[in-house]
Amino acid sequence: QVQLVESGGGSVQAGGSLRLSCASSGIKFSGLYIGWFRQAPGKGREAFARINTSTGSIVYADSVKGRFTISQDNAKNTVYLQMNSLKPEDTAMYYCAADRTLRGLNTGAFYWGQGTQVTVSS
């Protein structure tokens, strides 16, 4: 089930930007729900963005709305997460996940990556 690869994490100052990538050569994203999740030490996993690649529908959590943007590049079989105006509270391990259904994505996605660390300093 670990068939996704996240990249692009790093350390930035508050107000800075990062772009994360979620890619896979083993599965095709077309037709799947792709979600972004994050988990900080001592906290539960938070789902904060998803895209329905069949319809293009995108949903953001209030915690990132207006600052983060999810997009897809079908030719590269890659989903991106553009993160702007980063805050210290955004510090977490970031994961992407994919599943055929929304229910599957939210209850334990079939495909997961191993994560990329994002650290935002004040």
Secondary structure, 3 states (H helix, E strand, C coil): CEEEEEECCEEEECCCCEEEEEECCCCCCCCCEEEEEEECCCCCCEEEEEEECCCCCEEECCCCCCCEEEEEECCCCEEEEEECCCCHHHCEEEEEEEECCHHHHHHHCCEEECCEEEEEEC
